Amino acid sequence: MATVILVRHGRTTANAAGLLAGRAAGVSLDQIGLEQAALAGDRLAVVPLAGVVSSPLERCQQTARLILNRQVGNPFAPSDPDLTECDYGQWQGRMLSDLATEDLWATVQSQPSAVVFPGGESMAAMQARSVAAIRRHDAAFEAEYGPGAVWVAVSHGDIIKSILADALGMHLDLFQRINVGPASVSIVHYGAVRPSVHATNTDAGDLSWLSKGINSGDAPVGGGAGQTAE
């Protein structure tokens, strides 16, 4: 199968203020977020991307553009509502410090699979739609560009954490063990037998080895020789 690079949007004004933005319109990258997204674009410039798919929210669209600006040619760049932020319902627009006093907060931390945000979405539904979207796009990119295709999905922290949890074979209740920072890069290859996770939450490092593709064969016993850069 193809290889997906999961990129979280850069830091936003809401992130900096400790506000849960959710799906609110008009939440954009702050100056630090723009610099973070530009750095992600620089790291990915050495990887010929088959395409970039993004959440439709502004902060992800901004990040996607900064990645595309550093690519040669004109990669496929649609938005997909299934990669949008979790619907936090009545929690949207509130301060995280206030939400931490809610009874539901403890369940979000310890048993996310049981969480349904008041007036919003369940975390299980969030994971199901986002994982299905990633696998759907991955299959489409492979069908069009071959098994060596590498593409980018730009999305949100909880979305990417839930996708990584699925790829790692972790129950959703364990996904809070995963960290996904602003403009971080995580890499998943959906092989014929199982997904393989090649990076999580990176914000530095050479990615040129991705241009050689990822071996879809059996996992090397003992860990193998690793990837080499160009």
C-alpha positions as CSV (number, residue, x, y, z in Angstrom):
1,M,0.0,0.0,0.0
2,A,0.9,3.7,-0.1
3,T,2.5,5.6,2.8
4,V,0.7,8.4,4.6
5,I,2.4,11.3,6.4
6,L,0.1,12.6,9.1
7,V,0.7,16.3,9.8
8,R,-1.1,18.2,12.5
9,H,-1.8,21.9,11.8
10,G,0.6,24.5,13.3
11,R,-0.1,26.3,16.5
12,T,-3.2,28.6,16.4
13,T,-4.3,31.6,18.3
14,A,-6.8,29.3,20.2
15,N,-4.0,26.9,21.1
16,A,-1.9,29.7,22.5
17,A,-4.9,31.0,24.6
18,G,-5.8,27.5,26.0
19,L,-9.2,27.6,24.1
20,L,-10.9,24.5,22.7
21,A,-11.5,25.8,19.2
22,G,-13.3,22.7,17.8
23,R,-14.9,23.4,14.5
24,A,-15.3,27.1,15.0
25,A,-14.6,29.2,11.9
26,G,-11.9,31.8,11.7
27,V,-9.3,30.0,13.9
28,S,-6.0,30.6,12.1
29,L,-2.3,29.9,12.7
30,D,-0.4,32.4,14.8
31,Q,3.1,33.5,13.9
32,I,4.7,30.5,15.6
33,G,2.2,28.2,13.9
34,L,3.1,29.6,10.5
35,E,6.8,29.0,11.2
36,Q,6.0,25.5,12.4
37,A,4.0,24.7,9.3
38,A,6.7,26.2,7.0
39,L,9.3,24.0,8.7
40,A,7.1,20.9,8.1
41,G,6.9,22.0,4.5
42,D,10.7,22.3,4.3
43,R,11.1,18.8,5.7
44,L,8.7,17.4,3.2
45,A,10.1,19.3,0.2
46,V,12.5,16.4,-0.4
47,V,9.7,13.9,-0.7
48,P,7.8,13.8,-4.0
49,L,4.2,13.8,-2.7
50,A,1.4,12.1,-4.7
51,G,-1.0,14.5,-3.0
52,V,-2.1,16.4,0.1
53,V,-5.6,15.9,1.7
54,S,-6.7,18.3,4.4
55,S,-9.3,18.9,7.0
56,P,-11.5,21.8,5.6
57,L,-10.8,24.0,8.7
58,E,-8.7,27.1,8.1
59,R,-5.8,26.1,10.3
60,C,-5.3,22.9,8.4
61,Q,-5.8,24.6,5.0
62,Q,-3.1,27.1,5.9
63,T,-0.7,24.3,6.9
64,A,-1.5,22.3,3.7
65,R,-0.7,25.4,1.5
66,L,2.6,25.8,3.2
67,I,3.4,22.2,2.4
68,L,2.2,22.4,-1.2
69,N,4.2,25.6,-1.8
70,R,7.4,23.6,-1.3
71,Q,6.4,20.8,-3.7
72,V,7.4,20.6,-7.4
73,G,4.4,20.3,-9.7
74,N,0.8,20.4,-8.7
75,P,-0.1,17.6,-6.2
76,F,-3.7,16.6,-5.7
77,A,-5.0,18.7,-2.8
78,P,-8.7,18.2,-1.8
79,S,-10.3,18.7,1.6
80,D,-12.2,15.9,3.3
81,P,-14.8,16.6,6.0
82,D,-14.0,13.2,7.5
83,L,-10.6,14.5,8.6
84,T,-12.1,17.6,10.3
85,E,-11.9,18.2,14.0
86,C,-14.0,16.3,16.5
87,D,-17.4,17.8,17.1
88,Y,-16.9,18.8,20.8
89,G,-20.5,20.1,20.9
90,Q,-21.1,22.3,24.0
91,W,-17.4,22.1,24.9
92,Q,-16.4,24.1,21.8
93,G,-15.2,27.6,22.5
94,R,-14.5,27.0,26.2
95,M,-11.2,27.3,28.1
96,L,-9.4,24.0,28.7
97,S,-8.9,25.1,32.3
98,D,-12.6,25.3,32.8
99,L,-13.3,22.0,31.0
100,A,-10.8,20.3,33.3
101,T,-13.3,20.8,36.2
102,E,-16.1,18.9,34.4
103,D,-16.9,15.3,35.4
104,L,-16.6,14.2,31.8
105,W,-12.9,15.4,31.7
106,A,-11.8,12.4,33.7
107,T,-13.5,10.0,31.3
108,V,-11.9,11.8,28.3
109,Q,-8.5,11.1,30.0
110,S,-9.1,7.5,31.1
111,Q,-11.9,6.0,28.9
112,P,-12.3,7.9,25.6
113,S,-14.3,5.1,24.0
114,A,-17.2,5.9,26.4
115,V,-17.1,9.7,25.7
116,V,-19.9,11.5,23.9
117,F,-19.5,15.2,24.0
118,P,-22.7,17.0,25.1
119,G,-24.4,18.1,21.9
120,G,-21.5,16.7,19.8
121,E,-19.8,13.6,18.6
122,S,-18.5,10.5,20.4
123,M,-14.8,9.9,20.3
124,A,-15.4,6.4,18.9
125,A,-17.3,7.9,16.0
126,M,-14.5,10.4,15.5
127,Q,-11.9,7.6,15.2
128,A,-14.1,5.4,13.0
129,R,-14.7,8.2,10.4
130,S,-11.1,9.4,10.4
131,V,-9.5,5.9,10.1
132,A,-11.9,5.0,7.3
133,A,-11.0,8.2,5.5
134,I,-7.3,7.6,5.7
135,R,-7.6,4.0,4.5
136,R,-9.9,5.1,1.6
137,H,-7.5,7.8,0.4
138,D,-4.5,5.5,0.9
139,A,-6.0,2.9,-1.4
140,A,-6.9,5.6,-3.9
141,F,-3.4,7.0,-4.0
142,E,-1.9,3.5,-4.4
143,A,-4.4,2.7,-7.2
144,E,-3.4,5.8,-9.1
145,Y,0.3,6.1,-8.3
146,G,1.4,2.7,-7.2
147,P,2.5,1.1,-3.9
148,G,5.5,3.5,-3.6
149,A,3.2,6.6,-3.4
150,V,3.6,8.9,-0.4
151,W,0.9,11.4,0.5
152,V,0.1,13.8,3.3
153,A,-3.0,14.1,5.5
154,V,-3.3,17.4,7.4
155,S,-5.6,17.2,10.4
156,H,-6.0,17.7,14.1
157,G,-4.4,16.4,17.3
158,D,-7.2,14.1,18.5
159,I,-7.8,12.9,14.9
160,I,-4.2,12.0,14.3
161,K,-3.9,10.4,17.7
162,S,-6.9,8.2,17.0
163,I,-5.4,7.2,13.6
164,L,-2.1,6.3,15.2
165,A,-3.8,4.3,17.9
166,D,-5.6,2.2,15.3
167,A,-2.4,1.7,13.3
168,L,-0.6,0.6,16.5
169,G,-3.4,-1.8,17.4
170,M,-4.2,0.1,20.5
171,H,-7.6,0.4,22.1
172,L,-9.0,3.9,21.9
173,D,-8.9,4.0,25.7
174,L,-5.1,4.1,25.4
175,F,-4.8,6.9,22.8
176,Q,-4.1,9.6,25.4
177,R,-0.7,8.0,25.7
178,I,0.2,9.3,22.3
179,N,1.3,12.9,21.8
180,V,0.9,14.9,18.6
181,G,2.4,18.4,18.7
182,P,1.6,21.3,16.3
183,A,2.9,20.7,12.8
184,S,4.4,17.4,13.8
185,V,5.0,14.6,11.3
186,S,3.9,11.0,11.9
187,I,4.3,8.2,9.2
188,V,2.1,5.1,8.7
189,H,2.5,2.5,6.0
190,Y,-0.6,0.3,5.4
191,G,1.0,-3.0,4.3
192,A,-0.8,-6.1,3.0
193,V,-0.6,-7.8,6.4
194,R,-0.7,-4.9,8.9
195,P,0.0,-1.2,9.3
196,S,3.5,-0.2,10.3
197,V,4.3,3.0,12.1
198,H,7.6,4.6,11.1
199,A,7.5,7.8,13.0
200,T,5.3,9.7,15.5
201,N,5.2,13.3,16.6
202,T,8.5,14.4,14.9
203,D,9.3,18.0,14.3
204,A,12.9,17.6,13.0
205,G,14.9,15.2,11.0
206,D,15.6,14.2,7.4
207,L,12.7,12.6,5.5
208,S,14.5,12.0,2.1
209,W,14.5,8.2,2.8
210,L,10.7,8.2,2.1
211,S,11.4,8.9,-1.6
212,K,12.8,5.3,-1.8
213,G,9.5,3.8,-0.6
214,I,8.8,1.5,2.3
215,N,9.2,-2.3,2.2
216,S,5.8,-3.9,2.5
217,G,7.3,-7.3,3.3
218,D,7.6,-9.1,6.7
219,A,8.9,-7.1,9.6
220,P,12.7,-7.8,10.0
221,V,13.5,-10.0,13.0
222,G,15.9,-8.0,15.2
223,G,14.9,-4.7,13.8
224,G,16.8,-4.7,10.5
225,A,19.2,-2.1,9.2
226,G,16.8,0.8,9.2
227,Q,16.1,3.5,6.6
228,T,18.9,5.4,4.8
229,A,18.7,9.0,3.5
230,E,19.5,9.9,-0.1
